[in-house]
Structures are given as C-alpha cells and as structure tokens.
Amino acid sequence: MAQQVLSNVIKIRKTIKNMQDYLETTKNVYKEAAENPQPGLCCTTTPVWQLPGLNIPQKMLAMNYGCGSTVNPRDLVNNPKILYVGIGGGMELLQFSYFSRQAGNVIGIDIVDEMLQACKENFADAENQNEWFRSEFIKLIKADALHLPIENNSVDIAAQNCLFNIFKHDDLKKALQEMYRVLKPRGRLVLSDPICEQQIPDNLREDEKLRALCLSGSLPLKEYIKLITDIGFGTVEIRAKRAYRILDPVNYDTDELIFIESVEVCAIKDPMPVDGPCVFTGKTAIYYGTSKFFDDEKGHVLMPNQPLAVCDKTAAALKRLNRKDIFISDSTWFYDGGGCC
Ligand SMILES: C[S@@+](CC[C@H](N)C(=O)[O-])C[C@H]1O[C@@H](n2cnc3c(N)ncnc32)[C@H](O)[C@@H]1O
C-alpha cells in the first residue's frame, strides 16, 4: 500500500516536472532568440505591413518570430485597447501603435526578460526611424500567458502569434480561457498558429526544443477550432491558411514527410448561438433560381446570383435542403467579413 502511494507520488512529480520542463525549455529558446536574433526561427510568408511613414527597424524584422499576422488594420478602427501576448521583437506592437499613436491602448506581455529588453531596444530604434512613434505608446509587462495580470472584460482585441501552438493541451486551454476572460463582450481574439492535419509522432511531440520552435505542437484545424469554441467564443473566422514547414525524414526523426500549415483565426466573444458556434471557413452560397430571392426563414436571404458568405453551419443547412438552385462553394480558408450570421 505504502509502496503504491510512493509510486503514485513519484509519477505525479514526474508529470509536473515534464509539464514545467517544456515551458522552461521554451523560455530558454526565446532567451537565446532575444540575445542572438535568428531570422529563420519561425518562418512567416506573410508580407510585412507597408504603410506610409511606417519603418520597421532591421533587428525587429530579423526578430519576426511569428508564423503569419494577427490583427488586421480593419480591426483597429475606433482606437481599440489591444493586448498582445508573446511579443518577440515587437514588430506587431509597432504596427498596432501606428494606428492609435497614444499611450494606454497597446499592451505587450512576455515572460522572458531578455525578450522584453530586446523589444525595448527595438522600440528605441523605431523612435529614431518613425517620427510619429514614442516607446511609451506601448506598455510592456513581464507576465505569463497562463496568468494574465489583466482585468476581466477590459480589452477589445487580444492577440498572439505563434505562441499558443507550443502549449500542451491543458496549458493551451488555460491560455485561451485567459484571453476569453480579459476580452470585453464582442471583443476579438486574433491568433496565428501552425496547424497540422497529420498525426505528429509522439517522439516529435515530446521533443521540447522542436515544440518550443513551433514545429511539433500543432493540432489539426478542427481540434484547434473546437478548443476555441469550447471556451465559449460564439463566432470564429478563418482568415487565412498557408503552407508553413515540412518535417522530413532526413532532418527530423520521422518516417514520413509531415506538412505543417499556418492559420490566421479571429474568434469573437459573441454569445454562443443555441445551435452551436458560427465558424466561417470561406464558404459562399449562391442562389440561381427563378424567384426574386430565396429566404430560408432563418435570417438568410439569397438574391439571384449574388454570393453570400455563410458559416459552415448555414452552408450545411442549405445543402440539406437538396435544392437544385443553390450552389455552395467549398471552404476557401480566406474569410474577411460580411455574410450570414
Ligand atoms: C514564437 S515567439 C513569437 C513572437 C512574436 N509573437 C512574433 O510574432 O514575432 C514566442 C514569444 O512568446 C514568448 N513566450 C514564451 N513563453 C511564454 C509564456 N509562457 N508567456 C508569455 N510569453 C511567452 C517568447 O519569449 C516569445 O517572445
């Protein structure tokens, strides 16, 4: 009996240690990446914002450790309060402050001292290269994504780029819950992360360094979206999906080629509809019948030959009608607003 208890205690200690180890490894990877910028660390194919009078310092560009972009300029109307978790070299923070140009609207959080320091230095360079910019526009806070020192319902936009994919299941859930907690009702969570539709072998999943490098923690898109909607986000938009990386048998401990993509997702803290979340993956409905319009009497009116962006739930409901005069397109994985819900 005593031996059984002891063995259970040892198991629990080992599990806790493993859980903490990968987070420690992650911190060390980004301490190193802050001290010695590594342009190839995370590989983004998203173009850097080109806007009049916006100059991104060279070191900030080299420290672009994201896998896409998060907040879109159209999210930035009406001076929203923005929280950005996992700051890297500060490039996205600088881009956000381009639109607000005042203190108090943009907050950056990171757990790695060296990253916070490097980001501050990059902001000093940015001040020299952008006459409109002041470092104090952005408030930097040392904190953990799993325990945000931010009040409930206090920010309009919460964003992260290429950090949450590193977290294991329970930590990922916690990080998403924290973002949900701090967002105002109808606030937006904007995420950019790698995803993978193949089964990533356990040896790669458990490789702390690969995980920290955003190469082996990815989930299939459906699982990733389900985690987000299970937290309570009533609307989810897939804004972009792109090729990201390959793990090949020569360079990685895998028998088959593993294809990783990156997604840009916006989740809105809308109330959850009674029939489940609205997930927009870029589907469109087009009515081509002979009536003046088609009305499904659930709030969706299709005008002849005019595309209407529909969420997957509405697309499925229209398909179930089995009509010969309604066309439903496949998901384009590119949704940028408007539509059915
Ligand atoms: C892959 S980098 C992405 C950086 C930035 N978002 C970008 O797009 O360039 C991950 C960032 O998250 C930070 N980080 C790692 N663990 C964290 C944690 N538990 N809480 C907050 N930040 C963390 C790292 O220091 C690093 O800045």
The ligand as an SDF file (V2000), in Angstrom:
LIG
                    3D

 27 29  0  0  0  0  0  0  0  0999 V2000
    7.4370   32.2210  -31.4240 C   0  0  0  0  0  0  0  0  0  0  0  0
    7.7490   33.6680  -30.4980 S   0  0  0  0  0  0  0  0  0  0  0  0
    6.5970   34.7620  -31.2720 C   0  0  0  0  0  0  0  0  0  0  0  0
    6.9380   36.1980  -31.0760 C   0  0  0  0  0  0  0  0  0  0  0  0
    6.0040   37.2180  -31.7250 C   0  0  0  0  0  0  0  0  0  0  0  0
    4.6260   36.9490  -31.4380 N   0  0  0  0  0  0  0  0  0  0  0  0
    6.2210   37.3100  -33.2250 C   0  0  0  0  0  0  0  0  0  0  0  0
    5.2620   37.0640  -33.9920 O   0  0  0  0  0  0  0  0  0  0  0  0
    7.3240   37.6400  -33.6590 O   0  0  0  0  0  0  0  0  0  0  0  0
    7.0300   33.3500  -28.9090 C   0  0  0  0  0  0  0  0  0  0  0  0
    7.0740   34.5020  -27.9170 C   0  0  0  0  0  0  0  0  0  0  0  0
    6.3760   34.1200  -26.7270 O   0  0  0  0  0  0  0  0  0  0  0  0
    7.1810   34.4050  -25.5740 C   0  0  0  0  0  0  0  0  0  0  0  0
    6.7930   33.4180  -24.5380 N   0  0  0  0  0  0  0  0  0  0  0  0
    7.2070   32.1480  -24.3790 C   0  0  0  0  0  0  0  0  0  0  0  0
    6.5650   31.5540  -23.3540 N   0  0  0  0  0  0  0  0  0  0  0  0
    5.6890   32.4720  -22.8560 C   0  0  0  0  0  0  0  0  0  0  0  0
    4.7250   32.4650  -21.8090 C   0  0  0  0  0  0  0  0  0  0  0  0
    4.5160   31.3830  -21.0790 N   0  0  0  0  0  0  0  0  0  0  0  0
    4.0350   33.5960  -21.5740 N   0  0  0  0  0  0  0  0  0  0  0  0
    4.2430   34.7230  -22.3120 C   0  0  0  0  0  0  0  0  0  0  0  0
    5.1350   34.7820  -23.3220 N   0  0  0  0  0  0  0  0  0  0  0  0
    5.8390   33.6710  -23.6010 C   0  0  0  0  0  0  0  0  0  0  0  0
    8.6000   34.2970  -26.0920 C   0  0  0  0  0  0  0  0  0  0  0  0
    9.5130   34.9960  -25.2940 O   0  0  0  0  0  0  0  0  0  0  0  0
    8.4630   34.8960  -27.4850 C   0  0  0  0  0  0  0  0  0  0  0  0
    8.5420   36.3060  -27.4470 O   0  0  0  0  0  0  0  0  0  0  0  0
  1  2  1  0
  2  3  1  0
  2 10  1  0
  3  4  1  0
  4  5  1  0
  5  6  1  0
  5  7  1  0
  7  8  2  0
  7  9  1  0
 10 11  1  0
 11 12  1  0
 11 26  1  0
 12 13  1  0
 13 14  1  0
 13 24  1  0
 14 15  1  0
 14 23  1  0
 15 16  2  0
 16 17  1  0
 17 18  1  0
 17 23  2  0
 18 19  1  0
 18 20  2  0
 20 21  1  0
 21 22  2  0
 22 23  1  0
 24 25  1  0
 24 26  1  0
 26 27  1  0
M  CHG  2   2   1   9  -1
M  END
$$$$
